[in-house]
């Protein structure tokens, strides 16, 4: 049907002569009985052949596009002076009313998809303080619920065939960043999962967990905007190193050291950790941009980052359950010693994971900086 419509309009515009007014010559060159001059007849023949040739080229281009692609596309015509541009102008992606409408629609979509999954820490606190918390395997099974509900739908999606250049995934710098991505994910999801239960167990009130989780999420938004903007002018590996180092200090120093001092200390921790640790995904595309790859490869590399972060998220559930059952002896009065040292191993693991990510990012930054200096020295 689409093929028929396209051919109909091409034929209409190219082959149908306009109705001439009285005394005017025909607007399109078809041979008539009025053409008595031999030279005029030759000119009409040449012009008619040109139009026929143009139609043949259009049909050939369209058939070629139809056979080589599973998606029907209208060929671009190079005769814009006759019928105008064949491309439909789309609204700008970064300004104007349409861009804001799209942004609002994505906000609603993200709210529906990730709102429940991202606030599971509050539900976990409720479950652990209910009759479910008295079950033998509750400390292992209940944290897994939040892990599973964030990624089970991914198994129903069809894999894309537009993978791009997979050789780019084997670059050692990108592989190093994938390792960072997993280690960061192992630690980054733990505070949102356990901080509400930690606060409630320290007799700070049942609503304290909701306040802390909201603080963590809001500061995460601020961090993504701030460090996403900085990534336009600074190395993404430098940003990753600094943010994860600060996040590690906040975990070990504020949550572990001052966590038992009250809600204010935990809110400071939630603000600082959210702004730094949750800004991690804002450097994904700057890191990919350093590889200088095409669009398909860019999306494939982003998919690899999303998958490895999901792996870290999934592993964080059972690992944290085991850590909660492993008690380390810590000084009393500190955040480590809360709930009879039940959180000591978890807090240590979280802080060390963020510190390890910062170290690897520092090595990647130094490697990139050294190579850049070497290249500039060679050019000089």
Rosetta blueprint (number, residue, H / E / L):
1 X L
2 X H
3 X H
4 X H
5 X H
6 X H
7 X H
8 X H
9 X H
10 X H
11 X H
12 X H
13 X H
14 X H
15 X H
16 X L
17 X L
18 X L
19 X L
20 X L
21 X L
22 X L
23 X L
24 X L
25 X L
26 X L
27 X L
28 X L
29 X L
30 X L
31 X L
32 X L
33 X L
34 X L
35 X L
36 X L
37 X L
38 X H
39 X H
40 X H
41 X H
42 X H
43 X H
44 X H
45 X H
46 X H
47 X H
48 X H
49 X H
50 X H
51 X H
52 X H
53 X H
54 X H
55 X H
56 X H
57 X H
58 X H
59 X H
60 X H
61 X H
62 X H
63 X H
64 X H
65 X H
66 X H
67 X H
68 X H
69 X L
70 X L
71 X L
72 X L
73 X L
74 X L
75 X L
76 X L
77 X L
78 X L
79 X L
80 X H
81 X H
82 X H
83 X H
84 X L
85 X L
86 X L
87 X L
88 X L
89 X L
90 X L
91 X L
92 X L
93 X L
94 X L
95 X L
96 X L
97 X H
98 X H
99 X H
100 X H
101 X H
102 X H
103 X H
104 X H
105 X H
106 X H
107 X H
108 X H
109 X H
110 X H
111 X H
112 X H
113 X H
114 X H
115 X H
116 X H
117 X H
118 X H
119 X L
120 X H
121 X H
122 X H
123 X H
124 X H
125 X H
126 X H
127 X H
128 X H
129 X L
130 X L
131 X H
132 X H
133 X H
134 X H
135 X L
136 X L
137 X L
138 X H
139 X H
140 X H
141 X H
142 X H
143 X H
144 X H
145 X H
146 X H
147 X H
148 X H
149 X L
150 X L
151 X L
152 X H
153 X H
154 X H
155 X H
156 X H
157 X L
158 X L
159 X L
160 X L
161 X L
162 X L
163 X L
164 X L
165 X L
166 X H
167 X H
168 X H
169 X H
170 X H
171 X L
172 X H
173 X H
174 X H
175 X H
176 X H
177 X H
178 X H
179 X H
180 X H
181 X H
182 X H
183 X H
184 X H
185 X H
186 X H
187 X H
188 X H
189 X L
190 X H
191 X H
192 X H
193 X H
194 X H
195 X H
196 X H
197 X H
198 X H
199 X H
200 X H
201 X H
202 X L
203 X L
204 X L
205 X L
206 X L
207 X L
208 X H
209 X H
210 X H
211 X H
212 X H
213 X H
214 X H
215 X H
216 X H
217 X H
218 X H
219 X H
220 X H
221 X H
222 X H
223 X H
224 X H
225 X H
226 X H
227 X H
228 X H
229 X H
230 X H
231 X L
232 X L
233 X L
234 X L
235 X L
236 X H
237 X H
238 X H
239 X H
240 X H
241 X H
242 X H
243 X H
244 X H
245 X H
246 X H
247 X H
248 X H
249 X H
250 X H
251 X H
252 X H
253 X H
254 X H
255 X H
256 X H
257 X H
258 X H
259 X H
260 X H
261 X H
262 X L
263 X H
264 X H
265 X H
266 X H
267 X H
268 X H
269 X H
270 X H
271 X H
272 X H
273 X H
274 X H
275 X H
276 X H
277 X H
278 X L
279 X L
280 X H
281 X H
282 X H
283 X H
284 X H
285 X H
286 X H
287 X H
288 X H
289 X H
290 X L
291 X L
292 X L
293 X L
294 X L
295 X H
296 X H
297 X H
298 X H
299 X H
300 X H
301 X H
302 X H
303 X H
304 X H
305 X H
306 X H
307 X H
308 X H
309 X H
310 X H
311 X H
312 X H
313 X H
314 X H
315 X H
316 X H
317 X H
318 X H
319 X H
320 X H
321 X H
322 X H
323 X H
324 X H
325 X L
326 X L
327 X L
328 X L
329 X L
330 X L
331 X L
332 X L
333 X L
334 X L
335 X L
336 X L
337 X L
338 X H
339 X H
340 X H
341 X H
342 X L
343 X L
344 X H
345 X H
346 X H
347 X H
348 X H
349 X H
350 X H
351 X H
352 X H
353 X H
354 X H
355 X H
356 X H
357 X H
358 X H
359 X H
360 X H
361 X H
362 X H
363 X H
364 X H
365 X H
366 X H
367 X H
368 X H
369 X H
370 X H
371 X H
372 X H
373 X H
374 X H
375 X H
376 X H
377 X H
378 X H
379 X H
380 X L
